[in-house]
Amino acid sequence: MILLKDILYKVTLESVTGNPNVPVNAIHFDSRKVGLNDVFVAISGTQSDGHDFIKKAEEQGAIAIICEQMPEDFVNGITYVQTSDTAQALAVMASNYYENPSENLKLVGITGTNGKTTIATLLHQLFTKAGFKAGLLSTVKVLVGDEEFPATHTTPDSLTINKYLAMMNEAGVEYCFMEVSSHGIHQKRTEGLHFEGGIFTNLSHDHLDYHKTFAEYRDVKKSFFDNLPKTAFALSNIDDKNGQVMLQNTRAKKVTYALKSFADYRAQILENQFTGLLLKVNDQEVWVKLIGSFNAYNVLAIYAAAELLGLSQLEALQYLSELTSVSGRFQYMISAKKITAIVDYAHTPDALKNVLETINDIRTKNEELITVVGCGGDRDRTKRPKMGKIAAALSTKVVFTSDNPRSEDPDTIIEEIEAGVEPVDYKKTVAITSRKQAIKAACQMAEENDIILIAGKGHETYQEVNGERTDFDDFKIVKELLTELNK
């Protein structure tokens, strides 16, 4: 059994009341989970303040309380530890509790607005193909070698991260690829982890419901690179105007990639088709089964990271050509009547623009491009009119619909999306609140060779309305509807 003083190693302490040499069973930041001889960490969250639940944790048998403000009354036999930042303390304690598992593997964090899931998942795929045991912590799923676990957050809480990393240690995993969200960085979930490298993809409009300003959002992302050790690499997309910003204060080895700028790793798109991309990567040609210029950036980041992690140029190129697309990321099917349906997670203005421009680059313009799109409720409202404007401008027809409305009225969300549509595009658009009916309408509008894009939910297999989740899979639904219509 581990001692309290051992899990407090490297935590900035302000005061300790009681015995730091007590053995502890487990660490929790949810008071409902606290049992006999557990440590309770009181965190001030976005929804509630853990300090309000200290008494409950005491009653349930906590052996120690970690807090920012000491309670007025101490319970005999409980050790109270005061620190200035309990979220940071929890992350460091979690690493110590699980014996610092990130130090026993090569952990790479991927951050940015778009591309995180694709890069993390395909790096896992590439290193697995190369014969290594690899781990993945992503929005879509968690992989410990071959064993799969459901994902709950883009970046899980620090206890969960370290639990999975410890499992990876036990399974002999050598490399782990992890999505690092701005929420995760801001809430200190990645503190105490040892990273081998960090990758910056791009930065565009997202999460301003949480970060309030774009500058704050950017600076939170930047802090991830600021904290990388000098033994790590910092790989940044310098075609993005914030790419150099990420590298400004990092101690890590600075490495750049780009399609348009002079960089350490460069790529050129030679062919762009629905079947894949022909790229010239640092003077070597490679065919990949991924589609669109945004994926050219992802492929380049994957190639660069593979080399930085020790694969040869030849190995990296070989495995790149074998990679297959990620669920809900430009996932497509072609029906018997030659209608192409594409499902993509594009839920930000920039991502939607990228996907639509990619489709428009490939299509002949003799066919219709019908887009089905909505915006999530209880999230950044300022992006809604932008999504509406982009969808209408870059499609021939648009069906505005529900995404995950959560606690908001879906019709109000649709009205806010429609507010961004330019008058010249009014006739292209229609609003259908039911997402299934919206997809059905798009399928009925489509004729031979037309393209349907269903954007926003991607890999998600549910829809959340008023706190309730019901089964809903865009790809499954469009496939069924197109099959029915083809009969």
C-alpha positions as CSV (number, residue, x, y, z in Angstrom):
1,M,0.0,0.0,0.0
2,I,1.3,3.5,-0.9
3,L,1.8,6.2,1.7
4,L,0.2,9.7,1.5
5,K,3.6,11.4,1.5
6,D,4.7,9.3,-1.5
7,I,1.8,10.4,-3.7
8,L,2.3,14.0,-2.6
9,Y,5.9,14.0,-4.1
10,K,6.3,17.1,-6.3
11,V,3.0,18.6,-5.2
12,T,3.4,22.3,-4.1
13,L,2.2,22.2,-0.4
14,E,1.1,25.2,1.6
15,S,0.3,23.4,4.9
16,V,-0.2,19.8,6.3
17,T,-2.3,19.1,9.3
18,G,-2.1,15.5,10.5
19,N,0.1,12.5,9.6
20,P,1.5,12.4,6.0
21,N,2.8,8.8,6.6
22,V,-0.6,7.2,6.5
23,P,-1.2,4.4,4.0
24,V,-3.9,5.3,1.4
25,N,-6.2,3.0,-0.6
26,A,-7.3,5.2,-3.6
27,I,-7.6,8.8,-4.8
28,H,-10.9,10.4,-5.8
29,F,-12.2,13.8,-6.7
30,D,-15.8,12.7,-6.7
31,S,-17.0,12.5,-3.1
32,R,-19.6,9.8,-3.9
33,K,-16.8,7.3,-4.7
34,V,-14.8,7.9,-1.5
35,G,-14.4,4.8,0.7
36,L,-12.4,3.8,3.8
37,N,-8.8,5.1,3.7
38,D,-9.2,7.0,0.4
39,V,-7.9,10.4,-0.4
40,F,-10.4,13.1,-1.5
41,V,-9.2,15.9,-3.7
42,A,-11.5,19.0,-3.6
43,I,-11.5,20.5,-7.0
44,S,-13.3,23.7,-8.0
45,G,-15.0,22.6,-11.2
46,T,-17.1,24.3,-13.8
47,Q,-20.3,22.8,-12.4
48,S,-19.6,22.4,-8.7
49,D,-17.0,23.0,-6.0
50,G,-15.4,20.0,-4.4
51,H,-14.9,21.9,-1.2
52,D,-18.6,21.7,-0.6
53,F,-18.3,18.0,-0.4
54,I,-15.4,17.7,2.1
55,K,-17.8,16.8,4.9
56,K,-19.4,14.0,2.9
57,A,-15.9,12.6,2.1
58,E,-15.0,12.7,5.8
59,E,-18.2,10.8,6.7
60,Q,-17.4,8.1,4.1
61,G,-14.0,7.3,5.6
62,A,-11.5,9.5,3.8
63,I,-8.0,9.3,5.4
64,A,-6.9,12.5,3.8
65,I,-8.4,15.7,2.3
66,I,-6.5,17.7,-0.3
67,C,-7.9,21.3,-0.6
68,E,-7.3,24.9,-1.5
69,Q,-9.2,26.2,1.5
70,M,-8.9,24.3,4.8
71,P,-12.3,23.4,6.4
72,E,-13.2,25.2,9.7
73,D,-13.3,22.0,11.7
74,F,-10.8,19.1,11.5
75,V,-11.8,15.5,12.1
76,N,-9.4,13.5,14.3
77,G,-7.5,10.9,12.3
78,I,-7.8,12.6,8.9
79,T,-4.8,14.4,7.4
80,Y,-5.5,17.8,5.7
81,V,-3.3,19.1,3.0
82,Q,-3.5,22.6,1.6
83,T,-2.2,23.5,-1.9
84,S,-2.8,26.4,-4.2
85,D,-4.1,24.3,-7.1
86,T,-5.9,21.1,-6.4
87,A,-6.4,20.3,-10.1
88,Q,-2.6,20.4,-10.6
89,A,-2.1,18.4,-7.4
90,L,-4.5,15.7,-8.5
91,A,-2.6,15.2,-11.8
92,V,0.8,14.9,-10.0
93,M,-0.7,12.6,-7.3
94,A,-2.3,10.4,-10.0
95,S,1.1,10.0,-11.7
96,N,2.7,9.1,-8.4
97,Y,-0.1,6.8,-7.3
98,Y,0.3,4.8,-10.6
99,E,4.1,4.9,-10.4
100,N,4.6,7.5,-13.1
101,P,3.6,5.3,-16.0
102,S,4.2,7.9,-18.7
103,E,7.9,7.7,-18.1
104,N,7.9,4.0,-19.2
105,L,6.6,4.7,-22.7
106,K,6.9,7.2,-25.5
107,L,3.9,9.5,-25.0
108,V,3.0,11.9,-27.8
109,G,0.3,14.6,-27.3
110,I,-1.6,16.0,-30.3
111,T,-3.4,19.4,-29.8
112,G,-5.2,21.9,-32.1
113,T,-8.8,22.5,-33.2
114,N,-9.0,20.0,-36.0
115,G,-7.1,16.8,-36.9
116,K,-6.3,15.5,-33.4
117,T,-8.3,12.3,-33.6
118,T,-7.1,11.5,-37.1
119,I,-3.4,12.0,-36.3
120,A,-3.6,10.2,-32.9
121,T,-5.6,7.2,-34.4
122,L,-3.4,6.9,-37.5
123,L,-0.2,7.1,-35.6
124,H,-1.5,4.2,-33.4
125,Q,-2.4,2.4,-36.6
126,L,1.0,3.0,-38.2
127,F,3.1,1.9,-35.2
128,T,1.0,-1.2,-34.8
129,K,1.6,-2.0,-38.4
130,A,5.3,-1.4,-37.8
131,G,5.2,-4.2,-35.2
132,F,5.2,-2.2,-32.0
133,K,2.7,-2.4,-29.1
134,A,0.9,1.0,-29.1
135,G,-1.7,2.8,-27.0
136,L,-4.3,5.4,-27.9
137,L,-6.3,7.9,-25.8
138,S,-8.7,9.6,-28.2
139,T,-12.2,11.1,-28.5
140,V,-13.4,8.0,-30.3
141,K,-11.9,5.2,-28.1
142,V,-9.1,4.1,-25.8
143,L,-6.8,1.3,-26.9
144,V,-4.4,-0.5,-24.6
145,G,-2.6,-2.7,-27.2
146,D,-5.5,-4.7,-28.8
147,E,-7.9,-4.1,-25.9
148,E,-10.5,-1.4,-26.5
149,F,-12.3,0.8,-23.9
150,P,-15.0,3.5,-24.5
151,A,-13.9,7.1,-24.5
152,T,-15.8,9.6,-22.4
153,H,-13.8,12.8,-23.0
154,T,-11.3,14.0,-25.6
155,T,-8.8,14.2,-22.7
156,P,-9.9,12.1,-19.7
157,D,-9.3,13.2,-16.1
158,S,-5.8,12.7,-14.8
159,L,-6.7,9.6,-12.7
160,T,-8.2,7.9,-15.7
161,I,-5.2,8.9,-18.0
162,N,-2.7,7.4,-15.5
163,K,-4.8,4.3,-14.9
164,Y,-4.8,3.6,-18.7
165,L,-1.1,4.4,-19.0
166,A,-0.3,2.0,-16.1
167,M,-2.4,-0.7,-17.9
168,M,-0.3,0.1,-21.0
169,N,2.9,-0.5,-19.0
170,E,1.6,-3.9,-17.9
171,A,0.7,-4.8,-21.5
172,G,4.2,-3.9,-22.7
173,V,3.0,-0.8,-24.7
174,E,6.0,1.2,-26.1
175,Y,4.2,4.2,-27.8
176,C,1.1,6.0,-26.8
177,F,-0.7,8.7,-28.8
178,M,-3.0,11.0,-27.0
179,E,-5.4,13.8,-28.0
180,V,-4.8,16.8,-25.8
181,S,-7.8,19.2,-25.6
182,S,-7.8,22.8,-24.5
183,H,-10.1,21.8,-21.7
184,G,-7.7,19.1,-20.6
185,I,-4.7,21.5,-20.6
186,H,-6.7,24.3,-18.8
187,Q,-7.9,21.8,-16.1
188,K,-4.4,20.6,-15.6
189,R,-5.3,17.0,-16.6
190,T,-1.9,16.5,-18.4
191,E,0.3,17.9,-15.5
192,G,2.8,15.4,-14.3
193,L,2.9,13.4,-17.5
194,H,6.2,12.9,-19.3
195,F,5.8,13.6,-23.1
196,E,8.2,12.4,-25.8
197,G,6.7,14.9,-28.2
198,G,3.8,17.3,-28.9
199,I,2.1,18.0,-32.3
200,F,0.2,21.2,-33.1
201,T,-2.3,20.9,-36.0
202,N,-4.1,24.2,-36.4
203,L,-6.2,26.7,-34.5
204,S,-9.6,28.0,-35.5
205,H,-12.9,29.1,-34.0
206,D,-14.0,26.6,-31.2
207,H,-14.8,26.3,-27.5
208,L,-15.3,30.1,-27.0
209,D,-18.1,29.1,-24.7
210,Y,-15.4,27.9,-22.3
211,H,-12.4,30.1,-23.0
212,K,-14.3,33.3,-23.7
213,T,-11.6,34.8,-26.0
214,F,-9.6,33.4,-28.9
215,A,-6.4,34.7,-27.3
216,E,-7.1,32.7,-24.2
217,Y,-7.9,29.6,-26.3
218,R,-4.6,30.0,-28.1
219,D,-2.5,30.6,-25.0
220,V,-3.9,27.5,-23.3
221,K,-2.8,25.4,-26.3
222,K,0.6,27.2,-26.2
223,S,1.1,26.3,-22.5
224,F,1.2,22.6,-23.5
225,F,4.3,23.3,-25.6
226,D,5.8,25.7,-23.0
227,N,5.8,22.8,-20.6
228,L,7.4,20.1,-22.8
229,P,10.8,19.0,-21.6
230,K,13.9,19.7,-23.7
231,T,14.2,16.0,-24.4
232,A,10.9,16.1,-26.3
233,F,10.1,17.3,-29.8
234,A,7.5,20.1,-30.6
235,L,6.1,19.5,-34.2
236,S,4.1,22.5,-35.5
237,N,2.1,23.3,-38.6
238,I,3.6,26.7,-39.6
239,D,1.0,27.2,-42.4
240,D,-1.3,28.1,-39.5
241,K,-0.6,31.6,-38.3
242,N,-0.4,30.3,-34.7
243,G,2.1,27.6,-35.6
244,Q,5.2,29.7,-34.8
245,V,3.5,31.0,-31.6
246,M,3.3,27.5,-30.2
247,L,7.1,27.2,-30.6
248,Q,8.0,30.5,-29.1
249,N,8.9,29.5,-25.5
250,T,9.2,25.7,-25.8
251,R,12.4,24.0,-24.5
252,A,11.7,21.0,-26.8
253,K,13.3,20.4,-30.2
254,K,11.4,22.7,-32.7
255,V,10.3,20.9,-35.8
256,T,8.0,22.4,-38.5
257,Y,5.7,21.0,-41.2
258,A,3.8,22.8,-44.0
259,L,2.2,22.5,-47.5
260,K,2.7,26.2,-48.4
261,S,5.7,27.4,-46.3
262,F,9.3,26.5,-46.0
263,A,9.5,23.8,-43.3
264,D,11.4,20.8,-42.1
265,Y,8.7,18.5,-43.5
266,R,7.0,19.6,-46.7
267,A,4.3,18.0,-48.8
268,Q,2.7,18.7,-52.2
269,I,-0.7,17.4,-53.4
270,L,-0.2,15.8,-56.8
271,E,-3.6,14.2,-57.1
272,N,-6.8,14.5,-55.0
273,Q,-9.6,12.0,-55.6
274,F,-12.4,10.3,-53.6
275,T,-10.2,7.2,-53.5
276,G,-7.2,9.0,-52.0
277,L,-4.3,11.4,-52.3
278,L,-1.0,11.3,-54.2
279,L,1.5,13.3,-52.3
280,K,5.1,14.3,-52.7
281,V,6.5,14.2,-49.1
282,N,10.0,15.6,-48.8
283,D,10.7,14.6,-52.5
284,Q,9.2,11.1,-52.1
285,E,5.9,10.2,-53.7
286,V,3.3,8.3,-51.7
287,W,-0.3,7.3,-52.3
288,V,-2.6,7.4,-49.2
289,K,-6.2,6.3,-48.8
290,L,-7.2,9.6,-47.1
291,I,-9.0,12.5,-48.9
292,G,-8.6,16.2,-49.0
293,S,-6.0,18.9,-48.4
294,F,-6.7,18.9,-44.6
295,N,-5.7,15.2,-44.6
296,A,-2.5,16.1,-46.5
297,Y,-1.6,18.1,-43.3
298,N,-2.5,15.1,-41.1
299,V,-0.5,12.7,-43.2
300,L,2.5,15.0,-43.1
301,A,2.3,15.4,-39.3
302,I,2.1,11.6,-39.0
303,Y,5.1,11.0,-41.3
304,A,7.2,13.6,-39.4
305,A,6.2,12.2,-36.0
306,A,7.0,8.6,-37.2
307,E,10.5,9.7,-38.2
308,L,11.1,11.7,-35.0
309,L,10.1,8.6,-33.0
310,G,12.7,6.6,-34.8
311,L,11.2,5.0,-37.9
312,S,13.2,5.2,-41.1
313,Q,11.9,7.3,-44.0
314,L,11.2,4.1,-46.0
315,E,9.3,2.5,-43.2
316,A,7.2,5.6,-42.5
317,L,6.3,6.0,-46.2
318,Q,5.4,2.3,-46.5
319,Y,3.1,2.3,-43.5
320,L,1.6,5.6,-44.5
321,S,0.3,4.1,-47.7
322,E,-1.5,1.3,-45.8
323,L,-3.4,3.6,-43.4
324,T,-7.2,3.6,-43.5
325,S,-9.5,6.4,-42.5
326,V,-10.9,7.0,-39.0
327,S,-14.6,6.4,-38.2
328,G,-16.7,9.5,-38.8
329,R,-13.8,11.4,-40.5
330,F,-14.7,11.7,-44.2
331,Q,-16.3,8.2,-44.0
332,Y,-18.1,7.6,-47.3
333,M,-20.2,5.1,-49.2
334,I,-21.5,5.0,-52.8
335,S,-25.1,3.7,-53.2
336,A,-26.4,1.4,-56.0
337,K,-27.7,4.6,-57.7
338,K,-24.2,6.1,-57.6
339,I,-25.1,8.6,-54.8
340,T,-22.0,9.4,-52.6
341,A,-22.8,9.9,-48.9
342,I,-20.1,11.3,-46.7
343,V,-20.2,11.5,-42.9
344,D,-17.8,13.9,-41.2
345,Y,-17.2,15.2,-37.7
346,A,-16.8,18.8,-39.0
347,H,-18.4,20.8,-36.2
348,T,-16.4,24.0,-36.4
349,P,-16.6,26.6,-39.2
350,D,-13.0,25.8,-40.3
351,A,-13.6,22.0,-40.4
352,L,-16.8,22.4,-42.3
353,K,-15.1,24.8,-44.8
354,N,-12.2,22.3,-45.3
355,V,-14.6,19.3,-46.0
356,L,-16.8,21.3,-48.4
357,E,-13.8,22.7,-50.3
358,T,-12.3,19.2,-50.5
359,I,-15.5,17.9,-52.0
360,N,-15.8,20.8,-54.4
361,D,-12.2,20.3,-55.5
362,I,-12.9,16.7,-56.4
363,R,-16.4,16.9,-57.9
364,T,-17.1,17.8,-61.6
365,K,-19.7,20.5,-60.7
366,N,-22.3,18.6,-62.8
367,E,-23.7,17.0,-59.7
368,E,-25.4,18.5,-56.6
369,L,-23.7,18.8,-53.3
370,I,-26.3,18.5,-50.6
371,T,-25.2,19.3,-47.0
372,V,-27.0,18.3,-43.8
373,V,-25.7,20.2,-40.8
374,G,-26.6,21.5,-37.4
375,C,-24.8,22.9,-34.3
376,G,-24.6,21.5,-30.7
377,G,-26.5,23.0,-27.9
378,D,-25.0,24.5,-24.7
379,R,-21.8,25.2,-26.7
380,D,-20.2,28.2,-28.4
381,R,-23.1,30.1,-30.0
382,T,-21.0,32.5,-32.0
383,K,-19.9,29.8,-34.5
384,R,-23.5,29.0,-35.5
385,P,-24.1,31.8,-38.1
386,K,-20.6,31.2,-39.5
387,M,-21.5,27.5,-40.0
388,G,-24.7,28.5,-41.8
389,K,-22.9,31.0,-44.1
390,I,-20.2,28.4,-45.0
391,A,-22.6,25.6,-45.6
392,A,-24.9,27.7,-47.9
393,A,-22.1,29.3,-49.8
394,L,-20.2,26.0,-50.6
395,S,-23.1,23.7,-51.2
396,T,-25.8,23.5,-53.9
397,K,-28.5,22.6,-51.3
398,V,-28.5,22.7,-47.5
399,V,-30.7,21.1,-44.9
400,F,-30.3,22.7,-41.5
401,T,-31.2,20.4,-38.7
402,S,-30.5,19.3,-35.1
403,D,-27.1,18.1,-33.9
404,N,-27.0,17.4,-30.1
405,P,-29.3,20.2,-28.9
406,R,-28.7,19.1,-25.2
407,S,-30.8,21.5,-23.0
408,E,-31.5,24.1,-25.8
409,D,-34.5,24.4,-28.1
410,P,-33.3,22.9,-31.4
411,D,-35.4,25.3,-33.5
412,T,-33.7,28.3,-31.8
413,I,-30.3,26.8,-32.7
414,I,-31.4,26.4,-36.3
415,E,-32.6,30.0,-36.5
416,E,-29.1,31.1,-35.2
417,I,-27.4,29.0,-37.9
418,E,-29.8,30.4,-40.6
419,A,-29.0,34.0,-39.5
420,G,-25.6,33.7,-41.1
421,V,-26.8,32.7,-44.6
422,E,-26.3,35.4,-47.3
423,P,-29.5,36.5,-49.1
424,V,-28.1,35.2,-52.4
425,D,-28.2,31.7,-50.8
426,Y,-31.6,31.7,-49.2
427,K,-33.2,29.6,-51.9
428,K,-30.7,26.8,-51.3
429,T,-31.7,26.2,-47.7
430,V,-34.4,24.3,-45.9
431,A,-34.8,23.6,-42.1
432,I,-35.9,20.2,-40.8
433,T,-35.6,19.8,-37.0
434,S,-35.6,16.0,-36.9
435,R,-32.1,14.9,-37.9
436,K,-33.4,11.6,-39.3
437,Q,-36.0,13.4,-41.4
438,A,-33.3,15.9,-42.6
439,I,-31.1,13.0,-43.8
440,K,-34.1,11.3,-45.4
441,A,-34.9,14.6,-47.3
442,A,-31.3,14.9,-48.5
443,C,-31.4,11.3,-49.8
444,Q,-34.7,12.0,-51.6
445,M,-33.3,15.1,-53.2
446,A,-30.2,13.3,-54.4
447,E,-30.0,11.9,-57.9
448,E,-27.3,9.8,-59.7
449,N,-23.8,11.1,-59.1
450,D,-24.9,13.6,-56.4
451,I,-23.0,14.0,-53.2
452,I,-24.5,14.2,-49.7
453,L,-22.4,15.5,-46.8
454,I,-23.7,14.9,-43.3
455,A,-21.6,17.0,-41.0
456,G,-21.2,17.6,-37.3
457,K,-21.5,14.3,-35.4
458,G,-19.1,12.0,-37.3
459,H,-18.3,8.9,-35.1
460,E,-21.0,9.7,-32.5
461,T,-23.6,6.9,-32.2
462,Y,-26.1,8.9,-30.1
463,Q,-28.1,12.1,-30.1
464,E,-28.4,14.1,-26.8
465,V,-31.8,15.9,-26.2
466,N,-32.7,17.4,-22.8
467,G,-30.1,15.3,-21.0
468,E,-31.2,12.0,-22.6
469,R,-29.1,10.1,-25.1
470,T,-30.7,8.0,-27.8
471,D,-29.1,5.8,-30.4
472,F,-28.2,7.8,-33.5
473,D,-25.5,6.9,-36.1
474,D,-25.4,9.2,-39.1
475,F,-23.5,6.7,-41.3
476,K,-25.8,3.8,-40.4
477,I,-28.9,5.9,-41.0
478,V,-27.8,7.3,-44.4
479,K,-26.8,3.8,-45.5
480,E,-30.2,2.4,-44.6
481,L,-32.1,5.2,-46.2
482,L,-30.2,5.1,-49.5
483,T,-30.6,1.3,-49.6
484,E,-34.4,1.7,-49.1
485,L,-34.6,4.4,-51.8
486,N,-32.6,2.2,-54.2
487,K,-35.1,-0.6,-54.1
